[in-house]
Amino acid sequence: MKTRTLFMGTAEFALAVLEQLYKEDVVEVVGIVSQPDRELGRKKILTATPTKKFGDEHQIPVFQPVKLRKDFQSIIDLKPDLIITCAYGQMIPDEILVLPKLGIFNLHGSLLPYFRGGAPLQRAIMAGAIKTGMTLMKTVSKMDAGDMIAKKEVEIPQSYTYGQLSLDMQKAAVALLHENIESLIKGNYESIPQDESQVSFAYNIKPEEEKIDFTKGYLQTYNHIRALIPNPVSYALIKDQKIKFWEVEVSEITTDEPDGEILPFINDKLCVACSGRVLCFNEVQLEGKSRCSAKDLKNGYGKQLVGLILH
């Protein structure tokens, strides 16, 4: 007999875990809980979340409470025996925590107790970490503080963006779920408490953090930019207009020019001075325009930008 399982998750990252859960022979996915649909793009088109789309395609009931702590009766009525969560986006109320007889388990995107919170991948890149990983853990009322059941490490190459790391972490999450789902159902797993003295937090990215300060040091700036690709994407101002950065690398070239100054293009790349080094951008986006290669920018009016200061 398959175990009645509820999945709670919202984003593309969560979708990969949901797809694996659906494939597992030992479970029946009886419901999905997702954040509400959002308006996306310039035209503000109401768009279903990735997990909502999956539920609709597979005739699985989907619940999208605006505030889970006040709207959970439909979930209780499902009477799940097991709940798996990943990248859901809301705290789980006590009424749900005590619901499934087999427990609630979360797949978190860090090697706990490091980087608890909603942006662990981005914060790891910003910190210049060379590795992170997924943790399978018990879900408790305190954010990401439950006992740990299993981990899987993931390397972070120095060139990786948030998007690239997400793909590797999805694979780790899927593997972690597959390797442990039967143990969760049978209850024959070991759990280890987190070391509270080692806790660090990965708070959600604030809008003001999207703006780049080229005086912060070239490595810190480089890490910050790649941590926000492809979402939410960093920017700076040039003549009070935003320019977004979609692809970045650190050049070996040194410079004495002021931080943030746009230098002559090198190999068709937009180059910016930063703490004695040069950051090169292969793809950018001017405010109100589509993304474009730095080469196209150069062939347009990019040369007019040389000597200006990004701020």
FITOR-533297 format. One record per residue (C-alpha): x, y negated, z negated; residue in three letters. Coordinates in nm, 3 decimals. Layout:
# FITOR-533297
<u = X&v = Y&w = Z&code = ala>
...
# end
This chain:
# FITOR-533297
<u = 0.000&v = 0.000&w = 0.000&code = met>
<u = 0.138&v = -0.339&w = 0.099&code = lys>
<u = 0.194&v = -0.609&w = -0.160&code = thr>
<u = -0.037&v = -0.910&w = -0.134&code = arg>
<u = 0.207&v = -1.197&w = -0.081&code = thr>
<u = 0.161&v = -1.572&w = -0.060&code = leu>
<u = 0.421&v = -1.787&w = 0.113&code = phe>
<u = 0.480&v = -2.150&w = 0.021&code = met>
<u = 0.692&v = -2.353&w = 0.261&code = gly>
<u = 0.665&v = -2.635&w = 0.511&code = thr>
<u = 0.961&v = -2.722&w = 0.731&code = ala>
<u = 1.136&v = -2.550&w = 1.022&code = glu>
<u = 1.379&v = -2.402&w = 0.771&code = phe>
<u = 1.091&v = -2.236&w = 0.587&code = ala>
<u = 0.947&v = -2.101&w = 0.911&code = leu>
<u = 1.244&v = -1.868&w = 0.962&code = ala>
<u = 1.185&v = -1.719&w = 0.616&code = val>
<u = 0.811&v = -1.687&w = 0.678&code = leu>
<u = 0.871&v = -1.506&w = 1.007&code = glu>
<u = 1.094&v = -1.254&w = 0.829&code = gln>
<u = 0.847&v = -1.209&w = 0.545&code = leu>
<u = 0.573&v = -1.137&w = 0.797&code = tyr>
<u = 0.790&v = -0.862&w = 0.952&code = lys>
<u = 0.853&v = -0.684&w = 0.622&code = glu>
<u = 0.661&v = -0.354&w = 0.605&code = asp>
<u = 0.615&v = -0.373&w = 0.229&code = val>
<u = 0.418&v = -0.699&w = 0.221&code = val>
<u = 0.096&v = -0.843&w = 0.357&code = glu>
<u = 0.107&v = -1.221&w = 0.394&code = val>
<u = -0.239&v = -1.317&w = 0.268&code = val>
<u = -0.191&v = -1.692&w = 0.273&code = gly>
<u = 0.041&v = -1.984&w = 0.346&code = ile>
<u = 0.071&v = -2.307&w = 0.149&code = val>
<u = 0.220&v = -2.600&w = 0.338&code = ser>
<u = 0.249&v = -2.972&w = 0.297&code = gln>
<u = -0.023&v = -3.167&w = 0.487&code = pro>
<u = 0.025&v = -3.234&w = 0.857&code = asp>
<u = 0.210&v = -3.557&w = 0.939&code = arg>
<u = 0.203&v = -3.826&w = 1.204&code = glu>
<u = 0.520&v = -3.797&w = 1.412&code = leu>
<u = 0.691&v = -3.995&w = 1.686&code = gly>
<u = 0.639&v = -4.347&w = 1.810&code = arg>
<u = 0.276&v = -4.272&w = 1.892&code = lys>
<u = 0.211&v = -4.137&w = 1.541&code = lys>
<u = 0.055&v = -3.815&w = 1.666&code = ile>
<u = -0.080&v = -3.595&w = 1.386&code = leu>
<u = 0.131&v = -3.280&w = 1.408&code = thr>
<u = 0.087&v = -2.947&w = 1.231&code = ala>
<u = 0.378&v = -2.829&w = 1.016&code = thr>
<u = 0.579&v = -2.535&w = 1.152&code = pro>
<u = 0.437&v = -2.295&w = 0.892&code = thr>
<u = 0.083&v = -2.419&w = 0.957&code = lys>
<u = 0.126&v = -2.341&w = 1.327&code = lys>
<u = 0.249&v = -1.991&w = 1.239&code = phe>
<u = -0.052&v = -1.930&w = 1.018&code = gly>
<u = -0.294&v = -2.042&w = 1.286&code = asp>
<u = -0.124&v = -1.822&w = 1.546&code = glu>
<u = -0.142&v = -1.514&w = 1.321&code = his>
<u = -0.486&v = -1.575&w = 1.168&code = gln>
<u = -0.343&v = -1.627&w = 0.819&code = ile>
<u = -0.528&v = -1.869&w = 0.589&code = pro>
<u = -0.334&v = -2.193&w = 0.542&code = val>
<u = -0.378&v = -2.433&w = 0.252&code = phe>
<u = -0.240&v = -2.788&w = 0.262&code = gln>
<u = -0.313&v = -2.965&w = -0.065&code = pro>
<u = -0.203&v = -3.326&w = -0.087&code = val>
<u = -0.133&v = -3.277&w = -0.457&code = lys>
<u = -0.090&v = -2.913&w = -0.549&code = leu>
<u = -0.111&v = -2.980&w = -0.923&code = arg>
<u = -0.471&v = -3.096&w = -0.874&code = lys>
<u = -0.582&v = -2.868&w = -0.591&code = asp>
<u = -0.490&v = -2.504&w = -0.641&code = phe>
<u = -0.815&v = -2.310&w = -0.690&code = gln>
<u = -0.808&v = -2.171&w = -0.334&code = ser>
<u = -0.467&v = -2.023&w = -0.409&code = ile>
<u = -0.588&v = -1.865&w = -0.732&code = ile>
<u = -0.882&v = -1.714&w = -0.544&code = asp>
<u = -0.639&v = -1.532&w = -0.311&code = leu>
<u = -0.506&v = -1.332&w = -0.608&code = lys>
<u = -0.156&v = -1.274&w = -0.468&code = pro>
<u = 0.068&v = -1.022&w = -0.640&code = asp>
<u = 0.384&v = -1.198&w = -0.522&code = leu>
<u = 0.473&v = -1.553&w = -0.416&code = ile>
<u = 0.778&v = -1.647&w = -0.209&code = ile>
<u = 0.870&v = -2.014&w = -0.171&code = thr>
<u = 1.120&v = -2.195&w = 0.047&code = cys>
<u = 1.142&v = -2.565&w = 0.134&code = ala>
<u = 0.785&v = -2.631&w = 0.026&code = tyr>
<u = 0.819&v = -2.985&w = -0.106&code = gly>
<u = 0.607&v = -2.997&w = -0.422&code = gln>
<u = 0.653&v = -2.877&w = -0.777&code = met>
<u = 0.459&v = -2.560&w = -0.862&code = ile>
<u = 0.204&v = -2.615&w = -1.143&code = pro>
<u = 0.187&v = -2.380&w = -1.440&code = asp>
<u = -0.147&v = -2.242&w = -1.323&code = glu>
<u = 0.029&v = -2.100&w = -1.016&code = ile>
<u = 0.347&v = -1.995&w = -1.197&code = leu>
<u = 0.153&v = -1.746&w = -1.411&code = val>
<u = -0.067&v = -1.623&w = -1.126&code = leu>
<u = 0.120&v = -1.337&w = -0.949&code = pro>
<u = 0.194&v = -1.027&w = -1.154&code = lys>
<u = 0.525&v = -0.971&w = -0.974&code = leu>
<u = 0.635&v = -1.332&w = -1.011&code = gly>
<u = 0.731&v = -1.631&w = -0.796&code = ile>
<u = 1.069&v = -1.641&w = -0.626&code = phe>
<u = 1.236&v = -1.926&w = -0.442&code = asn>
<u = 1.505&v = -1.936&w = -0.174&code = leu>
<u = 1.708&v = -2.248&w = -0.248&code = his>
<u = 1.966&v = -2.400&w = -0.013&code = gly>
<u = 2.268&v = -2.416&w = -0.241&code = ser>
<u = 2.487&v = -2.205&w = -0.464&code = leu>
<u = 2.309&v = -2.285&w = -0.787&code = leu>
<u = 2.356&v = -2.446&w = -1.032&code = pro>
<u = 2.512&v = -2.690&w = -0.784&code = tyr>
<u = 2.289&v = -2.919&w = -0.579&code = phe>
<u = 1.950&v = -2.867&w = -0.735&code = arg>
<u = 1.684&v = -3.073&w = -0.558&code = gly>
<u = 1.529&v = -3.152&w = -0.222&code = gly>
<u = 1.835&v = -3.229&w = -0.004&code = ala>
<u = 2.102&v = -2.971&w = -0.093&code = pro>
<u = 2.239&v = -2.924&w = 0.259&code = leu>
<u = 2.279&v = -3.293&w = 0.329&code = gln>
<u = 2.430&v = -3.366&w = -0.011&code = arg>
<u = 2.679&v = -3.081&w = 0.029&code = ala>
<u = 2.801&v = -3.227&w = 0.360&code = ile>
<u = 2.817&v = -3.577&w = 0.212&code = met>
<u = 3.030&v = -3.441&w = -0.071&code = ala>
<u = 3.272&v = -3.288&w = 0.180&code = gly>
<u = 3.203&v = -2.935&w = 0.055&code = ala>
<u = 3.363&v = -2.655&w = 0.256&code = ile>
<u = 3.108&v = -2.395&w = 0.154&code = lys>
<u = 2.755&v = -2.368&w = 0.024&code = thr>
<u = 2.497&v = -2.092&w = 0.039&code = gly>
<u = 2.150&v = -1.965&w = -0.039&code = met>
<u = 2.030&v = -1.859&w = -0.382&code = thr>
<u = 1.735&v = -1.630&w = -0.450&code = leu>
<u = 1.595&v = -1.729&w = -0.787&code = met>
<u = 1.297&v = -1.712&w = -1.016&code = lys>
<u = 1.071&v = -2.015&w = -0.995&code = thr>
<u = 1.009&v = -2.197&w = -1.323&code = val>
<u = 0.848&v = -2.528&w = -1.416&code = ser>
<u = 1.184&v = -2.710&w = -1.423&code = lys>
<u = 1.320&v = -2.796&w = -1.076&code = met>
<u = 1.547&v = -2.522&w = -0.937&code = asp>
<u = 1.640&v = -2.410&w = -1.287&code = ala>
<u = 1.526&v = -2.047&w = -1.280&code = gly>
<u = 1.743&v = -1.741&w = -1.329&code = asp>
<u = 1.943&v = -1.635&w = -1.022&code = met>
<u = 1.893&v = -1.297&w = -0.856&code = ile>
<u = 2.122&v = -1.304&w = -0.551&code = ala>
<u = 2.341&v = -1.540&w = -0.349&code = lys>
<u = 2.487&v = -1.553&w = -0.001&code = lys>
<u = 2.773&v = -1.791&w = 0.080&code = glu>
<u = 2.787&v = -2.002&w = 0.398&code = val>
<u = 3.093&v = -2.189&w = 0.520&code = glu>
<u = 3.070&v = -2.556&w = 0.623&code = ile>
<u = 3.313&v = -2.636&w = 0.907&code = pro>
<u = 3.433&v = -2.997&w = 0.888&code = gln>
<u = 3.262&v = -3.079&w = 1.217&code = ser>
<u = 2.920&v = -2.944&w = 1.115&code = tyr>
<u = 2.611&v = -3.161&w = 1.111&code = thr>
<u = 2.308&v = -3.108&w = 0.893&code = tyr>
<u = 2.132&v = -2.947&w = 1.188&code = gly>
<u = 2.413&v = -2.700&w = 1.255&code = gln>
<u = 2.440&v = -2.605&w = 0.888&code = leu>
<u = 2.064&v = -2.556&w = 0.872&code = ser>
<u = 2.080&v = -2.285&w = 1.138&code = leu>
<u = 2.347&v = -2.091&w = 0.949&code = asp>
<u = 2.158&v = -2.133&w = 0.622&code = met>
<u = 1.837&v = -2.007&w = 0.779&code = gln>
<u = 2.017&v = -1.688&w = 0.878&code = lys>
<u = 2.148&v = -1.650&w = 0.523&code = ala>
<u = 1.801&v = -1.707&w = 0.377&code = ala>
<u = 1.644&v = -1.450&w = 0.609&code = val>
<u = 1.911&v = -1.193&w = 0.521&code = ala>
<u = 1.875&v = -1.262&w = 0.150&code = leu>
<u = 1.499&v = -1.209&w = 0.165&code = leu>
<u = 1.528&v = -0.890&w = 0.367&code = his>
<u = 1.794&v = -0.743&w = 0.138&code = glu>
<u = 1.598&v = -0.812&w = -0.181&code = asn>
<u = 1.225&v = -0.799&w = -0.105&code = ile>
<u = 1.180&v = -0.436&w = -0.214&code = glu>
<u = 1.367&v = -0.501&w = -0.538&code = ser>
<u = 1.140&v = -0.796&w = -0.612&code = leu>
<u = 0.835&v = -0.578&w = -0.563&code = ile>
<u = 0.970&v = -0.287&w = -0.767&code = lys>
<u = 1.111&v = -0.514&w = -1.035&code = gly>
<u = 1.448&v = -0.341&w = -1.032&code = asn>
<u = 1.665&v = -0.651&w = -1.000&code = tyr>
<u = 1.901&v = -0.828&w = -1.235&code = glu>
<u = 1.882&v = -1.200&w = -1.301&code = ser>
<u = 2.148&v = -1.435&w = -1.435&code = ile>
<u = 2.076&v = -1.764&w = -1.616&code = pro>
<u = 2.228&v = -2.077&w = -1.464&code = gln>
<u = 2.514&v = -2.250&w = -1.639&code = asp>
<u = 2.355&v = -2.581&w = -1.736&code = glu>
<u = 2.696&v = -2.739&w = -1.790&code = ser>
<u = 2.768&v = -2.704&w = -1.417&code = gln>
<u = 2.443&v = -2.851&w = -1.285&code = val>
<u = 2.451&v = -3.114&w = -1.011&code = ser>
<u = 2.161&v = -3.265&w = -0.820&code = phe>
<u = 2.077&v = -3.318&w = -0.454&code = ala>
<u = 1.812&v = -3.586&w = -0.456&code = tyr>
<u = 1.613&v = -3.663&w = -0.142&code = asn>
<u = 1.771&v = -3.907&w = 0.102&code = ile>
<u = 1.651&v = -4.261&w = 0.042&code = lys>
<u = 1.583&v = -4.496&w = 0.337&code = pro>
<u = 1.861&v = -4.731&w = 0.228&code = glu>
<u = 2.110&v = -4.442&w = 0.251&code = glu>
<u = 2.053&v = -4.421&w = 0.625&code = glu>
<u = 2.244&v = -4.747&w = 0.675&code = lys>
<u = 2.618&v = -4.695&w = 0.718&code = ile>
<u = 2.876&v = -4.900&w = 0.533&code = asp>
<u = 3.204&v = -4.876&w = 0.723&code = phe>
<u = 3.401&v = -5.005&w = 0.423&code = thr>
<u = 3.345&v = -4.683&w = 0.226&code = lys>
<u = 3.644&v = -4.494&w = 0.369&code = gly>
<u = 3.661&v = -4.306&w = 0.697&code = tyr>
<u = 3.614&v = -3.955&w = 0.559&code = leu>
<u = 3.324&v = -4.049&w = 0.333&code = gln>
<u = 3.164&v = -4.239&w = 0.621&code = thr>
<u = 3.216&v = -3.950&w = 0.862&code = tyr>
<u = 3.062&v = -3.702&w = 0.617&code = asn>
<u = 2.770&v = -3.933&w = 0.555&code = his>
<u = 2.693&v = -3.973&w = 0.926&code = ile>
<u = 2.705&v = -3.600&w = 1.008&code = arg>
<u = 2.493&v = -3.520&w = 0.702&code = ala>
<u = 2.208&v = -3.720&w = 0.856&code = leu>
<u = 2.217&v = -3.560&w = 1.204&code = ile>
<u = 1.956&v = -3.485&w = 1.335&code = pro>
<u = 1.736&v = -3.613&w = 1.054&code = asn>
<u = 1.685&v = -3.886&w = 0.947&code = pro>
<u = 1.985&v = -4.020&w = 1.152&code = val>
<u = 2.214&v = -4.294&w = 1.025&code = ser>
<u = 2.247&v = -4.640&w = 1.172&code = tyr>
<u = 2.426&v = -4.973&w = 1.149&code = ala>
<u = 2.328&v = -5.321&w = 1.264&code = leu>
<u = 2.473&v = -5.504&w = 1.558&code = ile>
<u = 2.333&v = -5.849&w = 1.628&code = lys>
<u = 2.055&v = -5.755&w = 1.383&code = asp>
<u = 1.957&v = -5.458&w = 1.602&code = gln>
<u = 1.986&v = -5.098&w = 1.490&code = lys>
<u = 2.224&v = -4.858&w = 1.659&code = ile>
<u = 2.179&v = -4.495&w = 1.556&code = lys>
<u = 2.460&v = -4.240&w = 1.553&code = phe>
<u = 2.383&v = -3.896&w = 1.698&code = trp>
<u = 2.731&v = -3.750&w = 1.743&code = glu>
<u = 3.053&v = -3.845&w = 1.566&code = val>
<u = 3.415&v = -3.738&w = 1.532&code = glu>
<u = 3.727&v = -3.867&w = 1.360&code = val>
<u = 4.008&v = -3.976&w = 1.590&code = ser>
<u = 4.375&v = -3.936&w = 1.501&code = glu>
<u = 4.425&v = -4.296&w = 1.611&code = ile>
<u = 4.502&v = -4.553&w = 1.344&code = thr>
<u = 4.408&v = -4.921&w = 1.354&code = thr>
<u = 4.454&v = -5.244&w = 1.159&code = asp>
<u = 4.125&v = -5.389&w = 1.280&code = glu>
<u = 3.853&v = -5.477&w = 1.026&code = pro>
<u = 3.615&v = -5.208&w = 0.907&code = asp>
<u = 3.314&v = -5.181&w = 1.135&code = gly>
<u = 3.472&v = -5.356&w = 1.433&code = glu>
<u = 3.385&v = -5.204&w = 1.770&code = ile>
<u = 3.708&v = -5.121&w = 1.951&code = leu>
<u = 3.768&v = -5.065&w = 2.323&code = pro>
<u = 3.610&v = -4.741&w = 2.445&code = phe>
<u = 3.840&v = -4.437&w = 2.444&code = ile>
<u = 3.758&v = -4.147&w = 2.676&code = asn>
<u = 3.411&v = -4.296&w = 2.722&code = asp>
<u = 3.344&v = -4.288&w = 2.347&code = lys>
<u = 3.223&v = -4.576&w = 2.133&code = leu>
<u = 3.500&v = -4.640&w = 1.882&code = cys>
<u = 3.467&v = -4.812&w = 1.546&code = val>
<u = 3.738&v = -4.908&w = 1.295&code = ala>
<u = 3.697&v = -4.754&w = 0.952&code = cys>
<u = 3.957&v = -4.774&w = 0.674&code = ser>
<u = 4.254&v = -4.767&w = 0.907&code = gly>
<u = 4.117&v = -4.484&w = 1.120&code = arg>
<u = 3.881&v = -4.471&w = 1.418&code = val>
<u = 3.540&v = -4.305&w = 1.428&code = leu>
<u = 3.431&v = -4.208&w = 1.778&code = cys>
<u = 3.067&v = -4.173&w = 1.878&code = phe>
<u = 2.968&v = -3.960&w = 2.175&code = asn>
<u = 2.595&v = -4.025&w = 2.158&code = glu>
<u = 2.407&v = -4.324&w = 2.020&code = val>
<u = 2.066&v = -4.488&w = 2.033&code = gln>
<u = 1.999&v = -4.859&w = 2.053&code = leu>
<u = 1.687&v = -4.992&w = 1.884&code = glu>
<u = 1.382&v = -4.947&w = 2.104&code = gly>
<u = 1.576&v = -4.730&w = 2.350&code = lys>
<u = 1.623&v = -4.358&w = 2.411&code = ser>
<u = 1.933&v = -4.169&w = 2.303&code = arg>
<u = 2.220&v = -4.207&w = 2.545&code = cys>
<u = 2.579&v = -4.100&w = 2.586&code = ser>
<u = 2.847&v = -4.347&w = 2.490&code = ala>
<u = 2.961&v = -4.328&w = 2.853&code = lys>
<u = 2.623&v = -4.455&w = 2.971&code = asp>
<u = 2.638&v = -4.728&w = 2.709&code = leu>
<u = 2.981&v = -4.830&w = 2.832&code = lys>
<u = 2.865&v = -4.839&w = 3.193&code = asn>
<u = 2.573&v = -5.058&w = 3.089&code = gly>
<u = 2.667&v = -5.345&w = 2.864&code = tyr>
<u = 2.882&v = -5.151&w = 2.618&code = gly>
<u = 3.196&v = -5.349&w = 2.700&code = lys>
<u = 3.019&v = -5.661&w = 2.573&code = gln>
<u = 3.003&v = -5.498&w = 2.229&code = leu>
<u = 3.381&v = -5.472&w = 2.189&code = val>
<u = 3.500&v = -5.698&w = 1.910&code = gly>
<u = 3.163&v = -5.718&w = 1.737&code = leu>
<u = 3.126&v = -5.599&w = 1.379&code = ile>
<u = 2.879&v = -5.330&w = 1.275&code = leu>
<u = 2.727&v = -5.401&w = 0.939&code = his>
# end
